[in-house]
Amino acid sequence: MPKVHDYTKMFDLTKIGVANHAKNTPDKPALIMGDRVITYKEMDELTNAMGHVLIDMGIRQGDRLCIQVYNSPEMPLFTAAAGKAACIPISLNYRFKADELAYVVNNSGSSLLIYGQEFEEVVDQARAELENKDLKFIRLGGKSDDMAPELYDLMAKVPTTPPEQQTDGSGVAASIIYTSGTTGRPKGVFRKPKNRLNSILGYAYNFDAEPDDVSLAAGPLYHSAPYAWCTYGVAIGNTVVIMPRFDAEEFLKTVEKHKAVSTFIVPTMANRIVNLPDQVKNKYDISSLKRITVAAEVFPFPLKKKTIEFFGEGKIYEFYGATESGITTIIRPEDQLRKPGSCGKASFGNDIKLFDEKFNEVSQGEVGIFYSKSDFLLDEYYNNPEATAAAYHGDYFTVGDMAYVDEDGFYYIVDRAVDMVISGGINIYPAEIEEVLYTHPAVFDAGIIGARDPDWGEKLIAFVTKKEGAELTEEDVINYVGEKMAGYKKPKEVYFVEELPYLPSGKMLKRVLKEEYKKMHPEE
């Protein structure tokens, strides 16, 4: 019997991948966005041509290539083409400014940058900071020029047969995915081809995906989780529908139009969907949706209950993991309501330990730093051995989250270590206060941070977004938390804002809230 966590043993590898689907189901839609439909035969030919273009541009096996485009079929096309040319694709955040773009291109030592014509100005601004003076450029859209030939102009001049030069034959590229950079510069998570394929198929296996599914890519494809759904969908033969950008009502409309079966969303997206007016959210037929996976940030239990109520029981999956670790824990639909606040049990192949600051394992029910060991961990932080070493304790890896485990083996993430507040010597986890605020009928969203306090070391600060038309005061917020939680968990100050800062991936940017607070209180 194969090891259950070697997911490549769970699939017939002769029946996965673009080239195989092009032979077996050539006319099946592979990618859809708006009115654009690309069949598997067309996807195979397009990615063959892209592979030839890369090779003709002088790209060699193992070279790193960056792409900055909005959500579009070109993102999965480019990744598949990189596999055929045995080079390493890197998706850039489409919100990057020139300095951020230059940092990733330089840090990865990339040889080529493909960019949508919408990013011309950002790329031009970044040129002076780019260290590789031989860096090549390809533009997607617009007209070819001396600075950057247009991608489809190049593809029109090459064959659509499989490229033979330098391909490793697997059709799977190694990958580097840069982390969100919520606490500093992003780090490049590097995986070799076998490890990456294993990780991709792990998503399909753990979330009960079927080849005939229609999968909806609703989030930004430069982020690892939405892109994992798109990638595994193509790998096993799904039709993948790509949203150009997320909009709550458009999401429901797209599910109805394409009869989507599975999707990935983050809690922020779920919050926007369930808070649509009833006359809007109830007018679409979304009965085709069988599997909605939610992750990437804390999923407050009050929001989870509303999400289950709207989409229906037996449909909500959740996992805890990271770009670096892949799927670490899973909570399946049948456990969602009976295990409030849990992110599930260890997924197949994961060994989890909770350590204190001295690397002693903590007891059941005690909070410790979450470490895991599996075959799906990153091979390294690219070009950053110090960060790689700092994240490991032996074979166990952490991104710094804190958790406890109950008597049934279910894990509960309490917060990130970096976000923990210590007030009067007591550890306070902002996530649990945020979850309580989600239960207030006037609160749409909430973020808790710590700020310096001369008496207590740190104090709690709340940033709150009210629901439309709701009345809410600072005193209301403070008293509500005091009624539900111990007194030391009450915020000392409350600020009402129109919206909280999030990455498109769904992670709240606590550092932005801290910077805003410092601007308001420069003396502290």
C-alpha positions in Angstrom: 0.0 0.0 0.0 1.3 3.4 -0.8 1.8 6.0 1.9 -1.5 7.9 2.0 0.3 11.3 2.1 2.2 10.6 -1.2 -0.8 11.9 -3.2 0.9 11.2 -6.5 0.1 7.5 -5.7 -3.6 8.3 -5.4 -4.0 9.4 -9.0 -3.4 7.8 -12.4 -0.7 10.1 -13.6 -1.4 9.1 -17.2 -4.8 10.8 -16.9 -3.8 14.1 -15.3 -2.2 17.2 -16.8 -3.0 19.4 -19.8 -1.4 17.2 -22.5 -3.4 14.1 -21.4 -6.6 16.0 -21.2 -6.0 17.4 -24.7 -5.9 13.8 -25.9 -8.7 12.4 -23.8 -11.2 15.3 -23.7 -9.9 17.8 -26.3 -13.1 19.8 -26.6 -13.8 20.1 -22.9 -13.5 23.7 -21.6 -10.4 24.1 -19.5 -10.5 27.8 -18.7 -13.4 30.2 -18.9 -13.3 34.0 -18.1 -16.2 36.0 -19.3 -16.9 35.2 -22.9 -13.5 33.6 -23.4 -13.5 29.8 -23.5 -10.3 27.8 -23.9 -10.6 24.0 -24.5 -8.0 21.5 -23.3 -6.8 21.1 -26.9 -6.4 24.8 -27.2 -4.7 25.1 -23.8 -2.2 22.4 -24.8 -1.4 24.2 -28.1 -1.1 27.6 -26.4 1.2 26.4 -23.7 3.3 24.5 -26.2 3.7 27.7 -28.2 4.6 29.6 -25.0 7.2 27.0 -24.1 8.8 27.5 -27.5 8.8 31.3 -27.0 10.5 30.9 -23.6 13.2 28.6 -25.1 13.7 30.9 -28.1 14.2 33.8 -25.7 17.2 32.0 -24.2 15.4 30.7 -21.1 17.1 27.5 -19.7 16.1 24.8 -17.4 15.7 26.1 -13.8 15.6 29.8 -14.8 13.2 31.9 -12.8 10.5 33.8 -14.7 8.1 36.5 -13.2 4.7 37.3 -14.4 2.5 40.3 -13.3 -1.0 40.2 -14.7 -4.5 40.6 -13.4 -6.6 37.5 -13.0 -6.8 35.9 -16.5 -6.3 32.6 -18.3 -2.7 33.7 -19.0 -1.8 32.9 -15.4 -2.5 29.2 -15.6 -1.3 29.1 -19.2 2.0 30.6 -18.2 2.5 28.1 -15.4 1.8 25.2 -17.6 4.2 26.6 -20.3 6.9 26.9 -17.7 6.5 23.2 -16.9 7.0 22.3 -20.5 10.2 24.4 -20.6 11.4 23.2 -17.2 11.7 26.7 -15.8 10.3 28.2 -12.6 7.2 30.5 -12.7 6.8 33.3 -10.1 3.5 35.1 -9.9 3.7 38.8 -8.8 1.1 40.6 -6.7 -0.7 42.8 -9.2 -0.8 45.5 -6.5 3.0 45.7 -6.3 4.6 49.1 -6.7 8.0 49.5 -8.5 10.1 48.9 -5.4 8.2 45.7 -4.5 8.3 44.4 -8.0 12.1 45.0 -8.3 12.7 43.3 -4.9 11.1 40.0 -6.0 12.7 40.0 -9.5 16.1 40.7 -7.9 15.7 38.3 -5.0 14.6 35.5 -7.3 17.4 36.2 -9.8 14.8 36.1 -12.6 15.7 36.1 -16.3 12.4 37.2 -17.7 9.5 39.4 -16.7 6.1 39.0 -18.4 3.7 41.8 -17.6 0.3 43.0 -18.7 0.3 46.3 -20.6 -1.6 47.8 -17.6 1.6 47.6 -15.6 3.8 49.4 -18.1 4.3 52.4 -15.8 5.2 50.3 -12.8 7.7 48.2 -14.8 9.2 51.4 -16.3 9.6 52.8 -12.8 11.3 49.6 -11.6 13.8 49.3 -14.4 16.5 51.4 -12.7 16.3 49.1 -9.6 16.6 45.8 -11.5 20.0 44.2 -11.0 20.0 41.8 -13.9 20.9 44.1 -16.8 20.2 41.1 -19.2 16.6 40.7 -17.9 14.3 40.1 -20.8 10.7 41.5 -21.0 7.5 40.3 -22.7 4.4 42.4 -22.8 0.9 40.9 -22.7 -1.3 43.1 -24.8 -0.6 46.3 -26.7 2.0 46.5 -29.5 5.5 44.9 -29.6 8.4 47.3 -29.4 12.2 47.2 -28.8 11.7 47.1 -25.0 9.2 44.3 -24.9 7.7 42.1 -27.7 4.1 41.2 -27.2 3.5 37.6 -26.1 0.9 36.5 -28.7 2.9 38.2 -31.5 5.8 35.9 -30.5 3.5 32.8 -30.2 2.2 33.3 -33.7 5.7 32.6 -35.0 6.4 29.3 -33.3 5.0 25.7 -33.5 2.2 24.5 -31.3 3.8 21.1 -31.0 5.4 20.2 -27.7 8.8 21.8 -27.2 11.6 19.2 -26.9 14.5 21.2 -25.8 15.4 21.0 -22.1 12.0 19.9 -20.9 12.3 17.4 -18.0 9.3 15.5 -19.3 7.1 15.8 -16.3 5.1 18.8 -17.5 5.4 20.1 -13.9 7.4 23.1 -13.0 9.2 23.7 -9.8 7.7 26.8 -8.2 8.5 29.8 -6.1 5.6 31.6 -4.4 6.3 34.8 -2.6 4.5 35.1 0.8 2.2 38.0 1.4 4.7 40.0 3.4 2.3 40.9 6.2 5.2 41.5 8.6 8.0 42.5 6.3 9.6 41.7 2.9 8.0 38.7 1.2 10.0 35.4 1.2 10.1 33.0 -1.8 8.7 29.6 -0.9 10.6 27.1 -3.2 9.3 23.7 -4.1 10.8 21.1 -6.4 8.6 19.5 -9.1 7.7 16.3 -7.3 7.0 18.2 -4.1 4.9 20.7 -5.9 2.8 18.1 -7.7 2.3 16.2 -4.5 1.1 19.4 -2.8 -1.3 20.2 -5.7 -2.8 16.8 -5.7 -3.2 17.0 -2.0 -5.8 19.7 -2.4 -7.8 17.6 -4.9 -7.6 14.5 -2.6 -8.4 16.2 0.7 -11.4 18.2 -0.7 -13.0 15.4 -2.5 -12.5 16.9 -6.0 -13.8 15.0 -9.0 -12.6 15.4 -12.7 -16.0 16.6 -13.9 -16.2 19.5 -11.4 -16.6 23.1 -12.5 -14.3 25.0 -10.2 -14.6 28.7 -9.5 -11.4 30.7 -9.0 -12.8 33.7 -7.1 -9.6 35.1 -5.5 -6.4 36.7 -6.8 -4.4 34.0 -8.6 -1.0 35.3 -7.5 -1.9 34.1 -4.0 -1.1 30.5 -3.3 -4.5 29.2 -2.1 -6.8 30.5 -4.9 -4.1 29.4 -7.4 -3.9 26.0 -5.9 -7.6 25.5 -6.7 -7.0 26.6 -10.2 -4.0 24.5 -10.6 -5.4 21.3 -9.2 -8.5 21.9 -11.2 -6.5 21.9 -14.5 -4.4 19.0 -13.3 -7.4 16.6 -12.8 -9.5 17.9 -15.7 -11.9 20.4 -14.2 -13.4 23.3 -16.1 -12.0 26.3 -14.2 -14.0 29.5 -14.3 -11.9 32.6 -13.4 -13.4 35.8 -12.0 -11.4 38.9 -13.0 -11.9 40.2 -9.5 -14.1 39.3 -6.6 -17.5 40.9 -6.1 -20.0 39.3 -3.8 -23.1 39.5 -6.1 -21.0 38.6 -9.2 -19.7 35.5 -7.3 -23.3 34.3 -6.9 -24.2 35.2 -10.5 -21.1 33.3 -11.8 -22.0 30.2 -9.7 -25.5 30.2 -11.2 -24.3 30.8 -14.8 -21.6 28.1 -14.8 -23.2 25.7 -12.3 -19.9 25.8 -10.3 -19.4 22.8 -8.0 -16.4 23.9 -5.9 -14.6 27.1 -4.9 -12.2 28.6 -2.4 -13.0 31.8 -0.5 -11.5 33.6 2.4 -13.5 34.7 5.4 -13.6 38.3 4.2 -15.3 37.2 1.0 -17.7 35.0 3.0 -18.6 38.0 5.1 -19.4 40.1 2.1 -21.5 37.4 0.6 -23.7 36.7 3.6 -24.1 40.4 4.3 -25.6 41.1 0.9 -29.3 42.2 1.1 -31.6 39.3 1.2 -33.3 40.3 -2.1 -29.9 40.1 -3.7 -28.3 37.0 -2.3 -31.5 34.9 -2.5 -32.2 35.6 -6.2 -29.5 33.3 -7.6 -29.6 29.5 -7.8 -26.4 28.3 -6.2 -27.5 24.8 -5.5 -24.8 23.4 -7.8 -22.2 24.4 -5.2 -21.2 21.3 -3.2 -17.8 22.2 -1.7 -16.9 25.7 -0.4 -13.4 25.7 1.2 -12.6 28.6 3.5 -9.1 29.4 4.8 -6.2 31.9 4.8 -7.4 33.8 7.9 -9.3 33.2 11.1 -12.9 32.1 10.3 -14.9 33.6 13.2 -17.5 31.1 14.4 -20.4 33.6 14.2 -19.5 34.2 10.6 -19.1 30.5 10.0 -22.6 29.8 11.2 -24.0 32.5 8.9 -22.1 31.0 6.0 -23.3 27.5 6.7 -26.9 28.8 7.1 -26.7 30.5 3.7 -24.8 27.9 1.6 -26.3 24.9 3.4 -25.0 22.2 5.8 -22.5 19.6 4.5 -20.8 22.0 2.1 -18.2 24.1 4.1 -14.7 22.8 4.4 -11.9 24.6 6.1 -8.2 24.1 6.4 -5.3 25.6 8.2 -2.0 25.8 6.4 0.4 28.2 4.8 2.2 28.7 1.5 5.1 27.0 3.1 3.3 24.0 4.5 0.3 23.4 2.3 -2.7 21.8 4.0 -1.8 21.1 7.6 -5.2 20.6 9.3 -8.7 20.0 7.8 -12.1 20.3 9.4 -14.8 18.7 7.3 -18.5 19.8 7.0 -19.8 17.3 9.6 -17.5 18.8 12.3 -17.9 22.5 11.6 -20.7 23.2 14.1 -19.8 20.6 16.8 -16.2 22.0 17.1 -16.6 25.8 17.3 -13.4 27.6 16.6 -11.4 24.6 15.4 -9.4 24.4 12.2 -9.6 20.6 12.3 -7.4 17.6 12.7 -4.0 17.0 11.2 -4.3 16.2 7.5 -2.8 13.0 6.1 1.0 12.9 6.3 1.3 15.8 8.8 2.9 15.4 12.2 2.1 18.4 14.4 3.7 19.5 17.7 3.0 22.5 19.9 6.0 23.9 21.6 6.6 26.5 24.2 9.5 29.1 23.9 12.0 26.5 25.1 10.8 23.9 22.6 9.1 21.8 25.2 5.8 20.2 24.0 2.9 21.7 25.8 0.1 19.7 27.3 -3.4 19.2 25.8 -5.4 22.4 26.1 -2.3 24.6 26.5 -1.3 27.2 24.0 1.9 26.6 22.1 3.6 27.6 18.9 2.3 25.4 16.0 5.0 23.3 14.2 4.4 20.7 11.6 6.4 18.1 9.7 5.4 16.6 6.3 6.4 15.8 2.8 4.8 19.0 1.6 6.9 21.5 3.4 8.8 24.0 1.3 12.2 22.9 0.2 13.6 26.3 1.3 13.0 30.0 1.4 14.7 30.9 -1.9 17.9 32.7 -1.5 17.3 33.1 2.2 19.0 30.4 4.3 18.7 32.4 7.5 14.9 32.6 7.3 14.8 28.9 6.4 16.8 28.0 9.5 14.8 30.3 11.8 11.5 28.7 10.8 12.6 25.1 11.7 13.1 23.2 14.9 14.7 20.0 13.7 12.4 18.7 11.0 9.4 20.8 12.2 8.4 24.1 10.6 6.4 27.1 11.9 5.1 30.3 10.5 4.6 31.5 14.1 1.0 30.8 14.7 -0.2 29.7 18.2 -2.6 27.0 18.9 -3.9 24.4 21.3 -5.4 20.9 20.7 -8.4 19.3 22.4 -8.9 15.7 23.6 -10.2 14.6 20.2 -7.2 15.9 18.3 -8.8 19.0 16.9 -6.6 22.1 16.7 -7.5 25.7 17.5 -5.4 28.6 16.2 -5.6 31.3 18.7 -3.5 33.9 16.9 -0.1 34.7 15.4 2.7 35.0 17.8 3.6 38.4 16.3 0.0 39.7 17.0 -0.2 38.5 20.6 -0.6 41.3 23.1 1.0 41.0 26.6 -0.8 43.3 29.1 0.1 43.1 32.8 2.0 40.0 32.1 -1.0 38.2 30.6 -1.0 36.8 27.0 -4.0 38.1 25.1 -4.9 36.8 21.6 -6.7 39.5 19.5 -8.4 36.9 17.3 -10.7 35.8 20.1 -11.8 39.4 20.8 -12.4 39.9 17.1 -14.5 36.8 17.1 -16.7 38.2 20.0 -17.1 41.5 18.2 -18.4 39.6 15.1 -21.4 38.6 17.2 -22.5 42.2 17.8 -25.4 43.0 15.5 -23.9 46.4 14.5 -20.4 45.2 13.8 -19.4 44.3 10.2 -15.7 43.8 10.8 -13.1 44.3 13.6 -9.4 44.3 14.1 -7.6 44.3 17.5 -4.0 45.4 17.9 -1.7 46.1 20.9 -0.2 49.5 21.7 2.3 50.6 24.3 1.0 51.4 27.8 3.1 52.9 30.6 1.3 51.0 33.3 0.4 47.6 31.7 3.1 47.2 29.0 0.5 47.0 26.3 -3.1 47.9 25.8 -5.8 46.7 23.4 -7.0 49.0 20.6 -10.0 48.2 18.5 -10.7 49.2 14.9 -14.3 48.6 14.0 -16.4 48.9 10.8 -20.1 49.3 11.4 -22.8 47.7 9.4 -24.5 50.1 7.0 -26.9 52.3 8.9 -25.9 50.9 12.3 -25.4 53.0 15.4 -22.5 52.1 17.7 -20.3 54.0 20.2 -16.9 53.4 21.7 -18.6 52.7 25.0 -20.9 50.1 23.3 -17.9 48.2 22.0 -16.0 48.2 25.2 -19.0 47.2 27.3 -20.0 44.4 24.9 -16.5 42.8 25.1 -16.7 43.2 28.9 -20.0 41.4 29.0 -18.6 38.4 27.0 -15.0 38.2 28.2 -12.7 38.8 31.1 -12.2 42.5 31.9 -8.6 42.6 30.9 -9.6 41.7 27.3 -11.7 44.9 26.9 -10.2 47.4 24.4 -9.0 50.7 26.0 -9.7 52.7 22.8 -12.0 52.2 19.8 -11.7 53.7 16.4 -14.4 53.5 13.7 -13.2 53.2 10.1 -14.9 52.7 6.8 -13.0 49.5 6.1 -10.1 47.6 7.5 -6.9 47.0 5.5 -6.7 43.5 3.9 -4.5 41.9 1.3 -6.5 40.6 -1.6 -5.6 37.2 -0.3 -7.8 37.9 2.8 -5.2 38.5 5.4 -5.8 41.5 7.7 -2.8 43.9 7.7 -2.3 44.5 11.4 0.9 46.4 10.7 -1.1 49.0 8.8 -3.4 49.4 11.8 -0.4 49.8 14.0 1.1 52.4 11.7 -2.3 54.3 11.7 -2.4 54.2 15.4 1.2 55.6 15.7 0.3 58.4 13.3 -2.6 59.4 15.6 -0.4 59.0 18.7 3.2 59.9 17.8 4.1 60.5 21.4 3.6 56.8 22.4 
